[in-house]
Amino acid sequence: MSDDHTHVQEFFTARAADWDSRFPDDGPAYAAAVADLGLRPGDRVLDAGCGTGRALTPLRAAVGPAGVVVGADLTPAMLQAAARAGRDRDGRLLLADVSALPLRSASLDAVFAAGLIAHLPQPAENLRELARVVRPGGTLALFHPIGRAALAARQGRQITPDDLRAEPNLRPLLAGSGWRMTSYVDQDDRFLALAVKEA
């Protein structure tokens, strides 16, 4: 496991137990972002970097009982917190690295990724791996419950021009990874970039 993975695991392991209580009002933003993903009953969806599984309940509601919901995360403590919250009832929890998913190619209809892109050690390669597991025409949602400026202010930093989530950076990054961006929103109360997998 690379140092990048170790750093991510250490960061989230230390925060897993109280993660949900630190951000108690994010539920409606997650539900709205899942709605924007346009899932249908019976769809198969991955929550990549699912953390404590806050998206699993709205994802399950969107795909219904016939759908498949998988939440994958690199940090065991986050998955344990998801299970303690009962979110394993809404989707299968999988300890996995998004850079090498144990899923068949083109086996999913969509990927939901909340707060993930900032933690990817090799964003272009990792987004290609997400594209690998999605069927042509399937969708990707890169989401954060607050926008880039609000997140930077919360963290006591400035937005820099090299921020991967800036539209001029994200659009070509996605295009080079097998995705075509279809929508981009960066407001104080949410960040959401939607993309479609190219055929």
N, C-alpha and C positions, 0 to 999 in steps of 0.2 A: 504494500500500500504506500502510495506516495506521501510526501510531506503535506501536500495540498489536502489529501483525504484526511490525514491525521489532524490537521488544523481545523477542518470543517467539523469532524467528529468531536473534537475537544470543545469547540465553540458551542455546538448544539447540545452536547451532553450536559454541560454546565447549566444550560438554560431550560432543559426539557421539563423539569418538574413544575416550573411556574410559568411556562410559555403561554398557555391559554389565559391565565389570570393577568398577565401583563398586557394582553391585547383582547379584552373581553368584548369589545364592540365591533369586531371585524366580521361577524357572521353575515349581516346583510350584504356587505361588499363581496364576500365569497359567493353568496347565492346569486347576486347579480352577474358576476363574472361567469359563473357556470351557465346561467341562462344565455349569456351572449355567445357561448361556445356552440349553441345550436344542436345539442344532443337530442337524439330521438330514442323512444323506447326500444330496448334490445341492443343498443349500441354498446361497444366495448371501449372503455376509457381507462387511461393510466393517470394517476396523480403522481407526477414525477417530483421527488423531493417532498413527499407528503407531510413531513414533520409529524405533528400531533393529529393529523388527519382532519383538519377543519373543513376541507372541501369534500370529504367522502360522503357526508350526509346529503348535501345538495346534488352531488354527482349521482348517487343512488336514486334520488328522487327523479332526476332527469332521465335516467336509462331504465328505470323500473325494475321489477323483479326478474325479468328475462335478460336484462343487461349484465355486463361484467364490469366491475369496478376493482381496480388494483391500486393500492397505495404503496409506492416504493420509496425507501429512504435509506441513506447510508449509515444513520446513527441509531443503534439499538434503543437508546434511551428515549428517543422521540417516538419510535414505534411502540414502546412499552407505555408511554403516556397516552398514545392513541388508543391502545387496548384498554387501559384503565378508564378512559372516557367513554368506552363502549362503542367506539367508532369502527372497530373490527367487525361489527354486525353489518355495516354498510359496504364494506369492501375487504378484499383479501390484503393483508399487510405483508410486505415482502422486503426483507433486508437485501438491498441491492444498490449497486453503483450505476447511475444513469449513463456512465461512459461504456458500460458493458451489460446491458439488460438481458436477463435470462428469459427473453420472450421471442417468439417466432417473428420473422419479418412479415410485415403487412398484416399483423394479427389484430390491430386496434383501429378504431375509428377516430380516436382523438387522444390528445395529451393535454392535461391541465398542469401548469407549472407555476406555483405561487412562490415568489421570492427566490427562485432557483438560479436565474441566470448570473447573478452577482457571485454565486459560489461555484460556478463551473470552472475547473482548472484549464480546460481547453474548449472554449465555447463553440468554435466551429465544429470540431470533431464531436462534441457532446450533442449538439443540435442535429448533426447527421445521424447519430445513434437514435435519437428520438424519431427522426424521419424514417429510419429503417423499420421501426416497429409499427408504423402507421401505414394504412393502405393509401394508394394514390387518391387524392381528393379529400383525404382526412384532414383534421384540423388540429391546431396547436394554439393554446392560450398561454401567454406569458403575462402573469398577473402580479400585482402587489396592491394591498388594500389602501395604500397611500401613494401619492405621486412622488416623482423624483425629488422635487424641491422640498416637499414636506419631510421626506425620509432623510434627506441631507441635513435639514435643520434639526431633526430629532437626534441625529448622530453627531451634531456639532461640526459639520464639515460643509464645504462648498461643492456644488456640482462642477465637475470638470468636463472639458470637451471630449475626453476619451471614455466617458461613461457609456458602457455597452448598451444601455437602455435608451440613449438619445436616438431619436428616429434616424438621423443621418448615419449612425453607426449600426443600428439594429437592422435596418432594411437590407443593406448589402450582406450583413452577416447571415441573416436568414436565407437570402437568395443563394448564397454560396454553400448553404447547408441543405438544400433541397426543399426550401419553403418559400412561398410567396406571401408577403405581408398584405393583408386585406383591410386591416383597420388598426389605428393607433390612437390611443387616448392617454394623455399624461396631465391629470388634474390633481389638485390638492387631495381629493378624496379617493383617487384610485389611479392606478397605472394598468393598462390592458392593451397588449398587442396581440392581434389575432392573425394567424397565417394558415395557408392551405398547402398541403404537400403536393408538389408538382408531380405530374405523371412520369 
